[in-house]
Amino acid sequence: MTGTSARWRDLGTRVMSAVVMVAVAALALTSGPGGWTLFVFAVYCLMLWELVGLCDPAAGRGVRLWLAVFPLLYPLIVLGTAALSGAEPLLAAEAQGPFGRGYYSAAAGLLAPLVLGLAHLRAGRALWAGYGAVLVAAVLFMIYAQGAHGLVAVVALVAIVAVTDTAGYFAGRALGGPKFWPALSPNKTWSGTAAGWIGAGLVGGLVLPHLGVPLGSAVLVAVAISFASQLGDIAESAMKRRVGVKDASALIPGHGGVLDRVDGLVAAACLAGAITLVSGG
């Protein structure tokens, strides 16, 4: 196999996996606030499963499973309580700002396994708490974005991250050049990084004005979110290098684990959440 062929040999698998992931996420996003919240919680559980392995590789399978499944108690309790009382289940916050009704119980459900993990993990507890808190912030924002602004807001954020990743992948593979941060992410190049910023700026300029963001600010915000997503990718790479693994798991063919696929989205959602808090929604 030539060097050029080897460089692109995983493209087909990556594309097929991406199509499946987009289809599942789109189905969840169009199913309403409750369905979207359940989907996001399920993804959070998968990320926790992988995070345990990145923090404490020696953790037993039972500990990993227990910590990963624990957040699902939140939607089960909400649905069960609503069924018994005949009330409308509140699985997502009302569209009345970042601290609308429903977020406190959701945050408790998300944070509970992080607290429990501190007592059961034998290594990487600081990483577990720190990165776990980032995951919680990202999940809460993804729930809020769908509830407050609908499908467009979530699609805009995902599109910025996806274009950043895709443009960086193709530009980096095709152009090569100096590495961006070889100690932590040996495959990321400056050419790919810059291509991601350009692509994200274009997407932001096209989409964010429809959410009321002025054009100039839309481009700057999109580039900042793009950079955050790239740093999120590097952070996850650093966690993997810490324990000597290539992927967080092998759940997604061609992409590794869930964290390998959404590490950039996690960081981008955190920044988007911070911008939302500062701007007031």
C-alpha positions as CSV (number, residue, x, y, z in Angstrom):
1,M,0.0,0.0,0.0
2,T,1.4,3.4,-1.0
3,G,1.9,6.2,1.5
4,T,-1.0,8.2,-0.1
5,S,-3.3,5.2,0.0
6,A,-2.5,4.4,3.7
7,R,-3.1,8.0,4.6
8,W,-6.8,7.8,3.4
9,R,-7.5,4.1,4.2
10,D,-9.8,4.8,7.1
11,L,-11.9,7.4,5.4
12,G,-14.7,5.0,4.3
13,T,-15.1,3.7,7.9
14,R,-15.1,7.2,9.4
15,V,-17.7,8.4,6.9
16,M,-20.1,5.4,7.5
17,S,-19.8,5.8,11.3
18,A,-20.4,9.5,11.0
19,V,-23.6,8.9,9.0
20,V,-25.0,6.6,11.6
21,M,-24.1,8.9,14.5
22,V,-25.7,11.9,12.7
23,A,-28.9,9.9,12.0
24,V,-29.2,8.8,15.6
25,A,-28.6,12.3,17.0
26,A,-31.0,13.8,14.5
27,L,-33.7,11.4,15.5
28,A,-33.2,12.3,19.2
29,L,-33.0,16.0,18.4
30,T,-36.3,16.0,16.6
31,S,-38.1,13.9,19.2
32,G,-38.7,16.8,21.5
33,P,-37.1,18.0,24.8
34,G,-37.7,14.8,26.7
35,G,-36.3,12.5,24.0
36,W,-33.3,14.8,23.5
37,T,-32.6,14.9,27.2
38,L,-32.7,11.1,27.5
39,F,-30.3,10.9,24.5
40,V,-27.8,13.4,26.0
41,F,-27.9,11.5,29.3
42,A,-27.2,8.2,27.5
43,V,-24.2,9.8,25.8
44,Y,-23.0,11.1,29.1
45,C,-23.2,7.6,30.6
46,L,-21.0,6.3,27.7
47,M,-18.5,9.1,28.3
48,L,-18.4,8.3,32.0
49,W,-17.7,4.6,31.2
50,E,-14.7,5.7,29.1
51,L,-13.6,8.4,31.6
52,V,-13.2,5.8,34.3
53,G,-10.8,3.9,32.2
54,L,-8.8,7.0,31.4
55,C,-8.6,8.0,35.0
56,D,-8.1,4.6,36.7
57,P,-7.3,1.8,34.2
58,A,-7.2,-0.7,37.0
59,A,-10.8,0.0,38.0
60,G,-13.0,-3.1,38.0
61,R,-15.7,-3.6,35.4
62,G,-18.3,-3.4,38.1
63,V,-17.2,0.0,39.2
64,R,-17.1,1.3,35.7
65,L,-20.6,0.0,34.9
66,W,-22.1,1.3,38.2
67,L,-20.7,4.8,37.8
68,A,-21.7,4.9,34.1
69,V,-25.2,3.8,34.6
70,F,-26.0,5.8,37.8
71,P,-27.0,9.0,35.9
72,L,-29.9,7.1,34.3
73,L,-31.6,7.1,37.7
74,Y,-32.5,10.8,37.1
75,P,-34.7,10.3,34.1
76,L,-36.1,7.1,35.5
77,I,-37.1,8.9,38.8
78,V,-38.6,11.8,36.9
79,L,-40.6,9.6,34.6
80,G,-41.7,7.3,37.4
81,T,-42.8,10.2,39.6
82,A,-44.7,11.8,36.8
83,A,-46.4,8.5,35.9
84,L,-47.6,8.1,39.5
85,S,-48.8,11.7,40.0
86,G,-50.2,12.2,36.5
87,A,-48.0,15.3,36.0
88,E,-46.1,16.2,33.0
89,P,-42.5,14.9,33.2
90,L,-39.9,17.7,33.3
91,L,-36.8,16.2,31.7
92,A,-35.5,19.4,30.2
93,A,-35.5,23.0,31.5
94,E,-38.0,25.5,30.5
95,A,-36.8,28.0,27.9
96,Q,-36.5,30.8,30.4
97,G,-32.7,31.2,30.7
98,P,-29.8,29.0,31.8
99,F,-31.2,28.5,35.3
100,G,-34.8,27.6,34.4
101,R,-36.8,25.1,36.3
102,G,-35.6,21.6,35.9
103,Y,-31.9,22.2,35.7
104,Y,-31.2,21.7,39.4
105,S,-32.5,18.2,39.5
106,A,-30.7,17.4,36.2
107,A,-27.5,18.8,37.5
108,A,-27.8,16.6,40.6
109,G,-28.3,13.5,38.5
110,L,-25.2,14.4,36.5
111,L,-23.0,15.3,39.4
112,A,-23.9,12.3,41.6
113,P,-21.6,9.8,39.9
114,L,-18.7,12.2,40.0
115,V,-19.1,12.4,43.8
116,L,-19.4,8.6,44.1
117,G,-16.4,8.1,41.8
118,L,-14.2,10.1,44.2
119,A,-14.8,7.4,46.8
120,H,-14.3,4.4,44.5
121,L,-11.5,5.3,42.1
122,R,-8.0,4.6,43.3
123,A,-6.2,6.8,40.8
124,G,-7.0,9.9,38.7
125,R,-9.5,11.3,41.1
126,A,-8.6,15.0,40.3
127,L,-8.9,14.3,36.6
128,W,-12.2,12.5,37.2
129,A,-13.6,15.5,39.1
130,G,-12.2,18.1,36.8
131,Y,-13.0,16.6,33.4
132,G,-16.3,15.2,34.8
133,A,-17.4,18.7,35.7
134,V,-16.6,19.8,32.2
135,L,-18.8,17.0,30.9
136,V,-21.6,18.1,33.2
137,A,-21.4,21.7,32.0
138,A,-21.5,20.5,28.4
139,V,-24.5,18.2,28.9
140,L,-26.5,20.9,30.7
141,F,-25.8,23.4,27.9
142,M,-26.8,20.9,25.2
143,I,-30.1,20.4,27.0
144,Y,-30.6,24.1,27.5
145,A,-29.8,25.0,23.9
146,Q,-32.4,22.6,22.6
147,G,-35.0,23.8,25.1
148,A,-34.4,27.5,24.8
149,H,-33.5,27.9,21.1
150,G,-34.6,24.7,19.4
151,L,-33.0,22.6,16.8
152,V,-31.1,25.4,15.1
153,A,-29.0,26.2,18.1
154,V,-27.8,22.6,18.6
155,V,-27.2,22.1,14.9
156,A,-25.2,25.4,14.7
157,L,-22.9,24.3,17.5
158,V,-22.5,20.8,16.1
159,A,-21.9,22.2,12.6
160,I,-19.1,24.5,13.8
161,V,-17.4,21.6,15.6
162,A,-17.9,19.2,12.7
163,V,-16.6,21.6,10.1
164,T,-13.6,22.3,12.4
165,D,-12.9,18.6,12.6
166,T,-13.5,17.9,8.9
167,A,-11.6,20.8,7.5
168,G,-8.7,20.1,9.8
169,Y,-8.7,16.4,8.9
170,F,-8.6,17.0,5.1
171,A,-6.3,20.0,5.2
172,G,-3.9,18.3,7.6
173,R,-3.8,15.1,5.6
174,A,-3.5,16.9,2.3
175,L,-1.2,19.8,3.2
176,G,0.7,18.5,6.3
177,G,3.3,20.9,7.6
178,P,4.4,21.9,11.1
179,K,2.6,20.2,14.1
180,F,0.4,22.3,16.3
181,W,1.2,20.6,19.6
182,P,3.2,17.4,18.9
183,A,3.8,16.5,22.5
184,L,0.1,16.0,23.1
185,S,-1.4,15.6,19.6
186,P,1.2,14.4,17.2
187,N,-1.2,14.3,14.2
188,K,-2.6,17.8,14.5
189,T,-1.0,20.4,12.1
190,W,-1.1,24.2,11.9
191,S,-2.6,23.8,8.4
192,G,-5.5,21.7,9.7
193,T,-5.9,24.0,12.7
194,A,-6.2,27.1,10.5
195,A,-8.5,25.4,8.1
196,G,-10.8,24.5,11.0
197,W,-11.0,28.2,12.0
198,I,-11.8,29.3,8.5
199,G,-14.5,26.7,8.1
200,A,-16.0,27.5,11.4
201,G,-16.0,31.2,10.7
202,L,-17.9,30.6,7.5
203,V,-20.5,28.4,9.2
204,G,-20.9,30.9,12.1
205,G,-21.3,33.8,9.7
206,L,-24.1,31.9,7.8
207,V,-26.0,30.3,10.8
208,L,-25.5,32.4,14.0
209,P,-27.2,35.6,12.6
210,H,-30.4,33.6,12.4
211,L,-30.1,33.2,16.2
212,G,-29.8,37.0,16.6
213,V,-26.0,37.2,16.7
214,P,-24.6,40.1,14.7
215,L,-22.5,39.0,11.7
216,G,-19.1,40.2,13.0
217,S,-19.7,38.7,16.5
218,A,-21.0,35.5,14.9
219,V,-17.7,34.9,13.0
220,L,-15.6,35.7,16.1
221,V,-17.7,33.5,18.3
222,A,-17.6,30.6,15.8
223,V,-13.8,30.9,15.6
224,A,-13.5,30.9,19.4
225,I,-15.8,27.9,19.6
226,S,-13.7,26.2,16.9
227,F,-10.5,26.8,18.9
228,A,-12.2,25.5,22.0
229,S,-13.1,22.3,20.2
230,Q,-9.5,21.8,19.1
231,L,-8.3,22.3,22.6
232,G,-10.9,19.8,23.8
233,D,-9.4,17.3,21.3
234,I,-5.9,17.9,22.6
235,A,-7.0,17.6,26.2
236,E,-8.5,14.2,25.5
237,S,-5.4,13.2,23.7
238,A,-3.4,14.1,26.7
239,M,-5.6,11.9,28.9
240,K,-5.1,9.0,26.6
241,R,-1.3,9.5,26.5
242,R,-1.3,9.6,30.3
243,V,-2.5,5.9,30.4
244,G,-0.9,4.8,27.1
245,V,-3.9,4.1,25.0
246,K,-4.8,5.2,21.4
247,D,-8.5,5.4,21.8
248,A,-10.9,6.0,24.8
249,S,-12.7,2.8,23.7
250,A,-13.6,0.9,20.5
251,L,-17.3,1.7,20.5
252,I,-17.4,3.6,17.2
253,P,-15.6,2.0,14.2
254,G,-13.1,4.4,12.7
255,H,-13.4,6.9,15.5
256,G,-12.5,5.0,18.6
257,G,-14.7,5.9,21.6
258,V,-17.5,8.3,22.3
259,L,-15.1,10.7,23.9
260,D,-12.8,10.5,20.8
261,R,-15.7,11.7,18.7
262,V,-17.3,14.4,21.0
263,D,-14.2,15.7,22.9
264,G,-14.3,18.8,20.8
265,L,-18.0,19.2,21.2
266,V,-17.7,19.0,24.9
267,A,-15.2,21.8,25.1
268,A,-17.2,23.9,22.5
269,A,-20.4,23.4,24.5
270,C,-18.7,24.6,27.7
271,L,-17.5,27.8,26.0
272,A,-20.9,28.3,24.4
273,G,-22.5,27.9,27.8
274,A,-20.1,30.5,29.3
275,I,-20.9,32.9,26.4
276,T,-24.6,32.3,27.1
277,L,-24.3,33.1,30.7
278,V,-22.3,36.3,30.0
279,S,-24.7,37.5,27.3
280,G,-27.8,36.5,29.3
281,G,-29.1,33.7,27.1
